[in-house]
Amino acid sequence: MGERDWIDLITAVTDIRQCFMQHVNEQVDLTIFSPYETTAPTKSDMFYGRKNEIASILEVIEQRSVAVLGHANR
């Protein structure tokens, strides 16, 4: 990130985290660093930080169908 980016970040009037992520997304191809497999199912050990989502799915999976959607930024 350049000087202008850092100035935008420290003077952000909105969420500083969102501002930072916007600058990163504009400047870095994150698919290069992605640990996820895009041509095969994701391995189970890659699902971390999603306890609430997994709990919500497990709560209803026996009564109804669940679809999990993802998006690859390219």
N, CA, C and O atoms as a Maestro MAE file, in Angstrom:
{
 s_m_m2io_version
 :::
 2.0.0
}

f_m_ct {
 s_m_title
 :::
 protein
 m_atom[296] {
  # First column is atom index #
  i_m_mmod_type
  r_m_x_coord
  r_m_y_coord
  r_m_z_coord
  i_m_residue_number
  s_m_chain_name
  s_m_pdb_residue_name
  s_m_pdb_atom_name
  i_m_atomic_number
  :::
  1 25 0.846 -1.171 0.000 1 A "MET " " N  " 7
  2 3 0.000 0.000 0.000 1 A "MET " " CA " 6
  3 2 0.895 1.239 0.000 1 A "MET " " C  " 6
  4 15 1.944 1.282 0.644 1 A "MET " " O  " 8
  5 25 0.447 2.221 -0.732 2 A "GLY " " N  " 7
  6 3 1.203 3.450 -0.825 2 A "GLY " " CA " 6
  7 2 0.783 4.465 0.230 2 A "GLY " " C  " 6
  8 15 -0.124 4.224 1.027 2 A "GLY " " O  " 8
  9 25 1.451 5.581 0.215 3 A "GLU " " N  " 7
  10 3 1.182 6.644 1.195 3 A "GLU " " CA " 6
  11 2 -0.273 7.106 1.144 3 A "GLU " " C  " 6
  12 15 -0.899 7.294 2.187 3 A "GLU " " O  " 8
  13 25 -0.811 7.288 -0.051 4 A "ARG " " N  " 7
  14 3 -2.210 7.749 -0.196 4 A "ARG " " CA " 6
  15 2 -3.178 6.735 0.423 4 A "ARG " " C  " 6
  16 15 -4.169 7.110 1.049 4 A "ARG " " O  " 8
  17 25 -2.874 5.442 0.237 5 A "ASP " " N  " 7
  18 3 -3.725 4.390 0.810 5 A "ASP " " CA " 6
  19 2 -3.733 4.474 2.331 5 A "ASP " " C  " 6
  20 15 -4.785 4.359 2.959 5 A "ASP " " O  " 8
  21 25 -2.551 4.675 2.925 6 A "TRP " " N  " 7
  22 3 -2.465 4.757 4.388 6 A "TRP " " CA " 6
  23 2 -3.186 5.998 4.913 6 A "TRP " " C  " 6
  24 15 -3.814 5.951 5.971 6 A "TRP " " O  " 8
  25 25 -3.096 7.094 4.183 7 A "ILE " " N  " 7
  26 3 -3.819 8.305 4.593 7 A "ILE " " CA " 6
  27 2 -5.319 8.052 4.542 7 A "ILE " " C  " 6
  28 15 -6.046 8.439 5.458 7 A "ILE " " O  " 8
  29 25 -5.792 7.399 3.465 8 A "ASP " " N  " 7
  30 3 -7.211 7.031 3.372 8 A "ASP " " CA " 6
  31 2 -7.620 6.173 4.561 8 A "ASP " " C  " 6
  32 15 -8.697 6.343 5.133 8 A "ASP " " O  " 8
  33 25 -6.737 5.251 4.918 9 A "LEU " " N  " 7
  34 3 -7.045 4.321 5.999 9 A "LEU " " CA " 6
  35 2 -7.149 5.025 7.350 9 A "LEU " " C  " 6
  36 15 -8.109 4.804 8.088 9 A "LEU " " O  " 8
  37 25 -6.181 5.860 7.678 10 A "ILE " " N  " 7
  38 3 -6.204 6.490 8.999 10 A "ILE " " CA " 6
  39 2 -7.213 7.619 9.104 10 A "ILE " " C  " 6
  40 15 -7.537 8.063 10.206 10 A "ILE " " O  " 8
  41 25 -7.713 8.088 7.970 11 A "THR " " N  " 7
  42 3 -8.739 9.135 8.001 11 A "THR " " CA " 6
  43 2 -10.118 8.592 7.628 11 A "THR " " C  " 6
  44 15 -11.050 9.358 7.384 11 A "THR " " O  " 8
  45 25 -10.236 7.273 7.587 12 A "ALA " " N  " 7
  46 3 -11.506 6.648 7.188 12 A "ALA " " CA " 6
  47 2 -12.636 7.068 8.119 12 A "ALA " " C  " 6
  48 15 -12.508 6.997 9.341 12 A "ALA " " O  " 8
  49 25 -13.744 7.505 7.526 13 A "VAL " " N  " 7
  50 3 -14.906 7.883 8.323 13 A "VAL " " CA " 6
  51 2 -15.843 6.697 8.512 13 A "VAL " " C  " 6
  52 15 -16.771 6.745 9.320 13 A "VAL " " O  " 8
  53 25 -15.587 5.628 7.754 14 A "THR " " N  " 7
  54 3 -16.370 4.403 7.903 14 A "THR " " CA " 6
  55 2 -15.528 3.383 8.646 14 A "THR " " C  " 6
  56 15 -14.538 3.742 9.284 14 A "THR " " O  " 8
  57 25 -15.897 2.157 8.573 15 A "ASP " " N  " 7
  58 3 -15.199 1.059 9.243 15 A "ASP " " CA " 6
  59 2 -13.772 0.931 8.708 15 A "ASP " " C  " 6
  60 15 -13.572 0.663 7.524 15 A "ASP " " O  " 8
  61 25 -12.793 1.122 9.574 16 A "ILE " " N  " 7
  62 3 -11.384 1.083 9.166 16 A "ILE " " CA " 6
  63 2 -11.001 -0.293 8.621 16 A "ILE " " C  " 6
  64 15 -10.188 -0.395 7.701 16 A "ILE " " O  " 8
  65 25 -11.576 -1.332 9.179 17 A "ARG " " N  " 7
  66 3 -11.283 -2.692 8.707 17 A "ARG " " CA " 6
  67 2 -11.769 -2.877 7.274 17 A "ARG " " C  " 6
  68 15 -11.068 -3.451 6.440 17 A "ARG " " O  " 8
  69 25 -12.967 -2.389 6.999 18 A "GLN " " N  " 7
  70 3 -13.526 -2.499 5.655 18 A "GLN " " CA " 6
  71 2 -12.696 -1.666 4.668 18 A "GLN " " C  " 6
  72 15 -12.465 -2.089 3.535 18 A "GLN " " O  " 8
  73 25 -12.261 -0.505 5.095 19 A "CYS " " N  " 7
  74 3 -11.424 0.353 4.258 19 A "CYS " " CA " 6
  75 2 -10.117 -0.360 3.916 19 A "CYS " " C  " 6
  76 15 -9.681 -0.348 2.765 19 A "CYS " " O  " 8
  77 25 -9.498 -0.977 4.911 20 A "PHE " " N  " 7
  78 3 -8.249 -1.710 4.694 20 A "PHE " " CA " 6
  79 2 -8.453 -2.854 3.712 20 A "PHE " " C  " 6
  80 15 -7.663 -3.028 2.785 20 A "PHE " " O  " 8
  81 25 -9.512 -3.634 3.913 21 A "MET " " N  " 7
  82 3 -9.777 -4.772 3.032 21 A "MET " " CA " 6
  83 2 -10.046 -4.306 1.602 21 A "MET " " C  " 6
  84 15 -9.649 -4.976 0.649 21 A "MET " " O  " 8
  85 25 -10.706 -3.183 1.448 22 A "GLN " " N  " 7
  86 3 -10.964 -2.650 0.112 22 A "GLN " " CA " 6
  87 2 -9.648 -2.329 -0.597 22 A "GLN " " C  " 6
  88 15 -9.477 -2.656 -1.771 22 A "GLN " " O  " 8
  89 25 -8.723 -1.691 0.116 23 A "HIS " " N  " 7
  90 3 -7.423 -1.378 -0.479 23 A "HIS " " CA " 6
  91 2 -6.656 -2.652 -0.825 23 A "HIS " " C  " 6
  92 15 -6.045 -2.732 -1.891 23 A "HIS " " O  " 8
  93 25 -6.680 -3.627 0.045 24 A "VAL " " N  " 7
  94 3 -5.989 -4.896 -0.226 24 A "VAL " " CA " 6
  95 2 -6.607 -5.578 -1.439 24 A "VAL " " C  " 6
  96 15 -5.887 -6.037 -2.325 24 A "VAL " " O  " 8
  97 25 -7.939 -5.650 -1.487 25 A "ASN " " N  " 7
  98 3 -8.608 -6.308 -2.611 25 A "ASN " " CA " 6
  99 2 -8.319 -5.625 -3.941 25 A "ASN " " C  " 6
  100 15 -8.261 -6.282 -4.980 25 A "ASN " " O  " 8
  101 25 -8.137 -4.310 -3.910 26 A "GLU " " N  " 7
  102 3 -7.851 -3.572 -5.142 26 A "GLU " " CA " 6
  103 2 -6.426 -3.814 -5.639 26 A "GLU " " C  " 6
  104 15 -6.153 -3.663 -6.829 26 A "GLU " " O  " 8
  105 25 -5.514 -4.190 -4.733 27 A "GLN " " N  " 7
  106 3 -4.105 -4.231 -5.096 27 A "GLN " " CA " 6
  107 2 -3.479 -5.623 -5.135 27 A "GLN " " C  " 6
  108 15 -2.390 -5.792 -5.684 27 A "GLN " " O  " 8
  109 25 -4.143 -6.610 -4.566 28 A "VAL " " N  " 7
  110 3 -3.539 -7.941 -4.458 28 A "VAL " " CA " 6
  111 2 -4.493 -8.982 -5.021 28 A "VAL " " C  " 6
  112 15 -5.687 -8.967 -4.724 28 A "VAL " " O  " 8
  113 25 -3.962 -9.883 -5.832 29 A "ASP " " N  " 7
  114 3 -4.745 -11.007 -6.325 29 A "ASP " " CA " 6
  115 2 -4.745 -12.077 -5.237 29 A "ASP " " C  " 6
  116 15 -3.812 -12.875 -5.141 29 A "ASP " " O  " 8
  117 25 -5.795 -12.088 -4.423 30 A "LEU " " N  " 7
  118 3 -5.840 -12.994 -3.277 30 A "LEU " " CA " 6
  119 2 -6.008 -14.459 -3.672 30 A "LEU " " C  " 6
  120 15 -5.781 -15.348 -2.851 30 A "LEU " " O  " 8
  121 25 -6.401 -14.719 -4.918 31 A "THR " " N  " 7
  122 3 -6.524 -16.122 -5.336 31 A "THR " " CA " 6
  123 2 -5.168 -16.806 -5.375 31 A "THR " " C  " 6
  124 15 -5.094 -18.033 -5.308 31 A "THR " " O  " 8
  125 25 -4.090 -16.031 -5.480 32 A "ILE " " N  " 7
  126 3 -2.746 -16.610 -5.465 32 A "ILE " " CA " 6
  127 2 -2.448 -17.198 -4.089 32 A "ILE " " C  " 6
  128 15 -1.757 -18.210 -3.977 32 A "ILE " " O  " 8
  129 25 -2.974 -16.556 -3.039 33 A "PHE " " N  " 7
  130 3 -2.694 -16.974 -1.674 33 A "PHE " " CA " 6
  131 2 -3.792 -17.832 -1.064 33 A "PHE " " C  " 6
  132 15 -3.678 -18.255 0.087 33 A "PHE " " O  " 8
  133 25 -4.848 -18.091 -1.814 34 A "SER " " N  " 7
  134 3 -5.983 -18.827 -1.282 34 A "SER " " CA " 6
  135 2 -5.612 -20.270 -0.947 34 A "SER " " C  " 6
  136 15 -5.029 -20.970 -1.774 34 A "SER " " O  " 8
  137 25 -5.949 -20.716 0.268 35 A "PRO " " N  " 7
  138 3 -5.662 -22.108 0.627 35 A "PRO " " CA " 6
  139 2 -6.727 -23.068 0.111 35 A "PRO " " C  " 6
  140 15 -6.593 -24.280 0.281 35 A "PRO " " O  " 8
  141 25 -7.776 -22.553 -0.513 36 A "TYR " " N  " 7
  142 3 -8.888 -23.390 -0.945 36 A "TYR " " CA " 6
  143 2 -8.661 -23.943 -2.341 36 A "TYR " " C  " 6
  144 15 -8.105 -23.277 -3.215 36 A "TYR " " O  " 8
  145 25 -9.096 -25.148 -2.523 37 A "GLU " " N  " 7
  146 3 -9.008 -25.819 -3.804 37 A "GLU " " CA " 6
  147 2 -10.196 -25.385 -4.654 37 A "GLU " " C  " 6
  148 15 -11.342 -25.527 -4.227 37 A "GLU " " O  " 8
  149 25 -9.940 -24.857 -5.852 38 A "THR " " N  " 7
  150 3 -11.043 -24.378 -6.693 38 A "THR " " CA " 6
  151 2 -11.515 -25.420 -7.695 38 A "THR " " C  " 6
  152 15 -12.530 -25.219 -8.362 38 A "THR " " O  " 8
  153 25 -10.791 -26.536 -7.811 39 A "THR " " N  " 7
  154 3 -11.170 -27.555 -8.779 39 A "THR " " CA " 6
  155 2 -11.669 -28.841 -8.133 39 A "THR " " C  " 6
  156 15 -11.937 -29.822 -8.827 39 A "THR " " O  " 8
  157 25 -11.796 -28.842 -6.809 40 A "ALA " " N  " 7
  158 3 -12.248 -30.036 -6.087 40 A "ALA " " CA " 6
  159 2 -12.901 -29.585 -4.779 40 A "ALA " " C  " 6
  160 15 -12.756 -28.428 -4.383 40 A "ALA " " O  " 8
  161 25 -13.616 -30.485 -4.110 41 A "PRO " " N  " 7
  162 3 -14.209 -30.119 -2.825 41 A "PRO " " CA " 6
  163 2 -13.146 -29.679 -1.821 41 A "PRO " " C  " 6
  164 15 -12.039 -30.217 -1.803 41 A "PRO " " O  " 8
  165 25 -13.482 -28.723 -1.010 42 A "THR " " N  " 7
  166 3 -12.558 -28.226 0.009 42 A "THR " " CA " 6
  167 2 -12.407 -29.264 1.112 42 A "THR " " C  " 6
  168 15 -13.387 -29.865 1.552 42 A "THR " " O  " 8
  169 25 -11.184 -29.465 1.548 43 A "LYS " " N  " 7
  170 3 -10.924 -30.437 2.616 43 A "LYS " " CA " 6
  171 2 -11.534 -29.948 3.924 43 A "LYS " " C  " 6
  172 15 -11.597 -28.742 4.165 43 A "LYS " " O  " 8
  173 25 -11.977 -30.857 4.755 44 A "SER " " N  " 7
  174 3 -12.670 -30.494 5.992 44 A "SER " " CA " 6
  175 2 -11.808 -29.686 6.947 44 A "SER " " C  " 6
  176 15 -12.335 -28.864 7.697 44 A "SER " " O  " 8
  177 25 -10.495 -29.897 6.942 45 A "ASP " " N  " 7
  178 3 -9.644 -29.149 7.866 45 A "ASP " " CA " 6
  179 2 -9.468 -27.679 7.462 45 A "ASP " " C  " 6
  180 15 -8.865 -26.899 8.199 45 A "ASP " " O  " 8
  181 25 -9.992 -27.309 6.300 46 A "MET " " N  " 7
  182 3 -9.909 -25.925 5.851 46 A "MET " " CA " 6
  183 2 -11.075 -25.077 6.365 46 A "MET " " C  " 6
  184 15 -11.059 -23.857 6.203 46 A "MET " " O  " 8
  185 25 -12.071 -25.691 6.972 47 A "PHE " " N  " 7
  186 3 -13.225 -24.956 7.486 47 A "PHE " " CA " 6
  187 2 -12.950 -24.530 8.918 47 A "PHE " " C  " 6
  188 15 -13.292 -25.241 9.862 47 A "PHE " " O  " 8
  189 25 -12.344 -23.392 9.071 48 A "TYR " " N  " 7
  190 3 -12.086 -22.850 10.401 48 A "TYR " " CA " 6
  191 2 -12.689 -21.453 10.475 48 A "TYR " " C  " 6
  192 15 -12.841 -20.772 9.461 48 A "TYR " " O  " 8
  193 25 -13.030 -21.039 11.692 49 A "GLY " " N  " 7
  194 3 -13.634 -19.721 11.859 49 A "GLY " " CA " 6
  195 2 -15.079 -19.654 11.406 49 A "GLY " " C  " 6
  196 15 -15.605 -18.565 11.175 49 A "GLY " " O  " 8
  197 25 -15.720 -20.784 11.276 50 A "ARG " " N  " 7
  198 3 -17.105 -20.829 10.802 50 A "ARG " " CA " 6
  199 2 -18.008 -21.607 11.762 50 A "ARG " " C  " 6
  200 15 -18.957 -22.266 11.337 50 A "ARG " " O  " 8
  201 25 -17.708 -21.525 13.046 51 A "LYS " " N  " 7
  202 3 -18.469 -22.308 14.031 51 A "LYS " " CA " 6
  203 2 -19.960 -21.978 13.998 51 A "LYS " " C  " 6
  204 15 -20.787 -22.888 14.050 51 A "LYS " " O  " 8
  205 25 -20.318 -20.706 13.914 52 A "ASN " " N  " 7
  206 3 -21.736 -20.320 13.894 52 A "ASN " " CA " 6
  207 2 -22.444 -20.857 12.661 52 A "ASN " " C  " 6
  208 15 -23.573 -21.341 12.745 52 A "ASN " " O  " 8
  209 25 -21.774 -20.770 11.511 53 A "GLU " " N  " 7
  210 3 -22.376 -21.246 10.276 53 A "GLU " " CA " 6
  211 2 -22.565 -22.763 10.306 53 A "GLU " " C  " 6
  212 15 -23.609 -23.275 9.902 53 A "GLU " " O  " 8
  213 25 -21.547 -23.473 10.787 54 A "ILE " " N  " 7
  214 3 -21.636 -24.931 10.871 54 A "ILE " " CA " 6
  215 2 -22.728 -25.341 11.857 54 A "ILE " " C  " 6
  216 15 -23.477 -26.282 11.593 54 A "ILE " " O  " 8
  217 25 -22.825 -24.646 12.985 55 A "ALA " " N  " 7
  218 3 -23.865 -24.952 13.974 55 A "ALA " " CA " 6
  219 2 -25.250 -24.733 13.379 55 A "ALA " " C  " 6
  220 15 -26.154 -25.536 13.609 55 A "ALA " " O  " 8
  221 25 -25.429 -23.653 12.615 56 A "SER " " N  " 7
  222 3 -26.733 -23.375 11.983 56 A "SER " " CA " 6
  223 2 -27.117 -24.470 11.005 56 A "SER " " C  " 6
  224 15 -28.278 -24.875 10.945 56 A "SER " " O  " 8
  225 25 -26.155 -24.945 10.246 57 A "ILE " " N  " 7
  226 3 -26.417 -26.020 9.285 57 A "ILE " " CA " 6
  227 2 -26.767 -27.313 10.015 57 A "ILE " " C  " 6
  228 15 -27.743 -27.978 9.668 57 A "ILE " " O  " 8
  229 25 -25.974 -27.672 11.024 58 A "LEU " " N  " 7
  230 3 -26.221 -28.910 11.757 58 A "LEU " " CA " 6
  231 2 -27.564 -28.899 12.473 58 A "LEU " " C  " 6
  232 15 -28.174 -29.948 12.679 58 A "LEU " " O  " 8
  233 25 -28.016 -27.722 12.848 59 A "GLU " " N  " 7
  234 3 -29.292 -27.580 13.553 59 A "GLU " " CA " 6
  235 2 -30.488 -27.966 12.676 59 A "GLU " " C  " 6
  236 15 -31.484 -28.478 13.189 59 A "GLU " " O  " 8
  237 25 -30.405 -27.730 11.370 60 A "VAL " " N  " 7
  238 3 -31.554 -27.937 10.491 60 A "VAL " " CA " 6
  239 2 -31.370 -29.019 9.443 60 A "VAL " " C  " 6
  240 15 -32.324 -29.348 8.739 60 A "VAL " " O  " 8
  241 25 -30.196 -29.576 9.316 61 A "ILE " " N  " 7
  242 3 -29.882 -30.467 8.198 61 A "ILE " " CA " 6
  243 2 -30.760 -31.719 8.144 61 A "ILE " " C  " 6
  244 15 -31.008 -32.246 7.059 61 A "ILE " " O  " 8
  245 25 -31.225 -32.197 9.278 62 A "GLU " " N  " 7
  246 3 -32.065 -33.399 9.263 62 A "GLU " " CA " 6
  247 2 -33.511 -33.092 8.868 62 A "GLU " " C  " 6
  248 15 -34.236 -33.999 8.458 62 A "GLU " " O  " 8
  249 25 -33.940 -31.846 8.981 63 A "GLN " " N  " 7
  250 3 -35.317 -31.487 8.645 63 A "GLN " " CA " 6
  251 2 -35.465 -30.889 7.245 63 A "GLN " " C  " 6
  252 15 -36.545 -30.965 6.659 63 A "GLN " " O  " 8
  253 25 -34.420 -30.307 6.710 64 A "ARG " " N  " 7
  254 3 -34.537 -29.653 5.399 64 A "ARG " " CA " 6
  255 2 -33.188 -29.606 4.690 64 A "ARG " " C  " 6
  256 15 -32.139 -29.869 5.277 64 A "ARG " " O  " 8
  257 25 -33.255 -29.267 3.430 65 A "SER " " N  " 7
  258 3 -32.042 -29.162 2.621 65 A "SER " " CA " 6
  259 2 -31.336 -27.842 2.910 65 A "SER " " C  " 6
  260 15 -31.963 -26.849 3.278 65 A "SER " " O  " 8
  261 25 -30.037 -27.856 2.736 66 A "VAL " " N  " 7
  262 3 -29.223 -26.668 2.958 66 A "VAL " " CA " 6
  263 2 -28.295 -26.505 1.768 66 A "VAL " " C  " 6
  264 15 -27.688 -27.473 1.310 66 A "VAL " " O  " 8
  265 25 -28.186 -25.294 1.271 67 A "ALA " " N  " 7
  266 3 -27.236 -24.985 0.196 67 A "ALA " " CA " 6
  267 2 -26.183 -24.034 0.754 67 A "ALA " " C  " 6
  268 15 -26.506 -23.050 1.419 67 A "ALA " " O  " 8
  269 25 -24.942 -24.339 0.479 68 A "VAL " " N  " 7
  270 3 -23.835 -23.485 0.896 68 A "VAL " " CA " 6
  271 2 -23.211 -22.933 -0.373 68 A "VAL " " C  " 6
  272 15 -22.712 -23.686 -1.209 68 A "VAL " " O  " 8
  273 25 -23.240 -21.637 -0.509 69 A "LEU " " N  " 7
  274 3 -22.726 -20.988 -1.708 69 A "LEU " " CA " 6
  275 2 -21.404 -20.287 -1.406 69 A "LEU " " C  " 6
  276 15 -21.192 -19.792 -0.299 69 A "LEU " " O  " 8
  277 25 -20.557 -20.250 -2.358 70 A "GLY " " N  " 7
  278 3 -19.281 -19.556 -2.224 70 A "GLY " " CA " 6
  279 2 -19.015 -18.743 -3.462 70 A "GLY " " C  " 6
  280 15 -19.671 -18.915 -4.489 70 A "GLY " " O  " 8
  281 25 -18.052 -17.860 -3.361 71 A "HIS " " N  " 7
  282 3 -17.719 -17.006 -4.497 71 A "HIS " " CA " 6
  283 2 -16.204 -16.870 -4.583 71 A "HIS " " C  " 6
  284 15 -15.539 -16.536 -3.603 71 A "HIS " " O  " 8
  285 25 -15.691 -17.124 -5.733 72 A "ALA " " N  " 7
  286 3 -14.255 -16.950 -5.955 72 A "ALA " " CA " 6
  287 2 -14.028 -15.612 -6.634 72 A "ALA " " C  " 6
  288 15 -14.549 -15.369 -7.722 72 A "ALA " " O  " 8
  289 25 -13.262 -14.753 -6.007 73 A "ASN " " N  " 7
  290 3 -12.923 -13.461 -6.618 73 A "ASN " " CA " 6
  291 2 -11.778 -13.655 -7.583 73 A "ASN " " C  " 6
  292 15 -10.668 -14.010 -7.187 73 A "ASN " " O  " 8
  293 25 -12.048 -13.424 -8.826 74 A "ARG " " N  " 7
  294 3 -10.982 -13.567 -9.845 74 A "ARG " " CA " 6
  295 2 -10.946 -12.352 -10.700 74 A "ARG " " C  " 6
  296 15 -10.128 -12.265 -11.616 74 A "ARG " " O  " 8
  :::
 }
 m_bond[295] {
  # First column is bond index #
  i_m_from
  i_m_to
  i_m_order
  :::
  1 1 2 1
  2 2 3 1
  3 3 4 2
  4 3 5 1
  5 5 6 1
  6 6 7 1
  7 7 8 2
  8 7 9 1
  9 9 10 1
  10 10 11 1
  11 11 12 2
  12 11 13 1
  13 13 14 1
  14 14 15 1
  15 15 16 2
  16 15 17 1
  17 17 18 1
  18 18 19 1
  19 19 20 2
  20 19 21 1
  21 21 22 1
  22 22 23 1
  23 23 24 2
  24 23 25 1
  25 25 26 1
  26 26 27 1
  27 27 28 2
  28 27 29 1
  29 29 30 1
  30 30 31 1
  31 31 32 2
  32 31 33 1
  33 33 34 1
  34 34 35 1
  35 35 36 2
  36 35 37 1
  37 37 38 1
  38 38 39 1
  39 39 40 2
  40 39 41 1
  41 41 42 1
  42 42 43 1
  43 43 44 2
  44 43 45 1
  45 45 46 1
  46 46 47 1
  47 47 48 2
  48 47 49 1
  49 49 50 1
  50 50 51 1
  51 51 52 2
  52 51 53 1
  53 53 54 1
  54 54 55 1
  55 55 56 2
  56 55 57 1
  57 57 58 1
  58 58 59 1
  59 59 60 2
  60 59 61 1
  61 61 62 1
  62 62 63 1
  63 63 64 2
  64 63 65 1
  65 65 66 1
  66 66 67 1
  67 67 68 2
  68 67 69 1
  69 69 70 1
  70 70 71 1
  71 71 72 2
  72 71 73 1
  73 73 74 1
  74 74 75 1
  75 75 76 2
  76 75 77 1
  77 77 78 1
  78 78 79 1
  79 79 80 2
  80 79 81 1
  81 81 82 1
  82 82 83 1
  83 83 84 2
  84 83 85 1
  85 85 86 1
  86 86 87 1
  87 87 88 2
  88 87 89 1
  89 89 90 1
  90 90 91 1
  91 91 92 2
  92 91 93 1
  93 93 94 1
  94 94 95 1
  95 95 96 2
  96 95 97 1
  97 97 98 1
  98 98 99 1
  99 99 100 2
  100 99 101 1
  101 101 102 1
  102 102 103 1
  103 103 104 2
  104 103 105 1
  105 105 106 1
  106 106 107 1
  107 107 108 2
  108 107 109 1
  109 109 110 1
  110 110 111 1
  111 111 112 2
  112 111 113 1
  113 113 114 1
  114 114 115 1
  115 115 116 2
  116 115 117 1
  117 117 118 1
  118 118 119 1
  119 119 120 2
  120 119 121 1
  121 121 122 1
  122 122 123 1
  123 123 124 2
  124 123 125 1
  125 125 126 1
  126 126 127 1
  127 127 128 2
  128 127 129 1
  129 129 130 1
  130 130 131 1
  131 131 132 2
  132 131 133 1
  133 133 134 1
  134 134 135 1
  135 135 136 2
  136 135 137 1
  137 137 138 1
  138 138 139 1
  139 139 140 2
  140 139 141 1
  141 141 142 1
  142 142 143 1
  143 143 144 2
  144 143 145 1
  145 145 146 1
  146 146 147 1
  147 147 148 2
  148 147 149 1
  149 149 150 1
  150 150 151 1
  151 151 152 2
  152 151 153 1
  153 153 154 1
  154 154 155 1
  155 155 156 2
  156 155 157 1
  157 157 158 1
  158 158 159 1
  159 159 160 2
  160 159 161 1
  161 161 162 1
  162 162 163 1
  163 163 164 2
  164 163 165 1
  165 165 166 1
  166 166 167 1
  167 167 168 2
  168 167 169 1
  169 169 170 1
  170 170 171 1
  171 171 172 2
  172 171 173 1
  173 173 174 1
  174 174 175 1
  175 175 176 2
  176 175 177 1
  177 177 178 1
  178 178 179 1
  179 179 180 2
  180 179 181 1
  181 181 182 1
  182 182 183 1
  183 183 184 2
  184 183 185 1
  185 185 186 1
  186 186 187 1
  187 187 188 2
  188 187 189 1
  189 189 190 1
  190 190 191 1
  191 191 192 2
  192 191 193 1
  193 193 194 1
  194 194 195 1
  195 195 196 2
  196 195 197 1
  197 197 198 1
  198 198 199 1
  199 199 200 2
  200 199 201 1
  201 201 202 1
  202 202 203 1
  203 203 204 2
  204 203 205 1
  205 205 206 1
  206 206 207 1
  207 207 208 2
  208 207 209 1
  209 209 210 1
  210 210 211 1
  211 211 212 2
  212 211 213 1
  213 213 214 1
  214 214 215 1
  215 215 216 2
  216 215 217 1
  217 217 218 1
  218 218 219 1
  219 219 220 2
  220 219 221 1
  221 221 222 1
  222 222 223 1
  223 223 224 2
  224 223 225 1
  225 225 226 1
  226 226 227 1
  227 227 228 2
  228 227 229 1
  229 229 230 1
  230 230 231 1
  231 231 232 2
  232 231 233 1
  233 233 234 1
  234 234 235 1
  235 235 236 2
  236 235 237 1
  237 237 238 1
  238 238 239 1
  239 239 240 2
  240 239 241 1
  241 241 242 1
  242 242 243 1
  243 243 244 2
  244 243 245 1
  245 245 246 1
  246 246 247 1
  247 247 248 2
  248 247 249 1
  249 249 250 1
  250 250 251 1
  251 251 252 2
  252 251 253 1
  253 253 254 1
  254 254 255 1
  255 255 256 2
  256 255 257 1
  257 257 258 1
  258 258 259 1
  259 259 260 2
  260 259 261 1
  261 261 262 1
  262 262 263 1
  263 263 264 2
  264 263 265 1
  265 265 266 1
  266 266 267 1
  267 267 268 2
  268 267 269 1
  269 269 270 1
  270 270 271 1
  271 271 272 2
  272 271 273 1
  273 273 274 1
  274 274 275 1
  275 275 276 2
  276 275 277 1
  277 277 278 1
  278 278 279 1
  279 279 280 2
  280 279 281 1
  281 281 282 1
  282 282 283 1
  283 283 284 2
  284 283 285 1
  285 285 286 1
  286 286 287 1
  287 287 288 2
  288 287 289 1
  289 289 290 1
  290 290 291 1
  291 291 292 2
  292 291 293 1
  293 293 294 1
  294 294 295 1
  295 295 296 2
  :::
 }
}
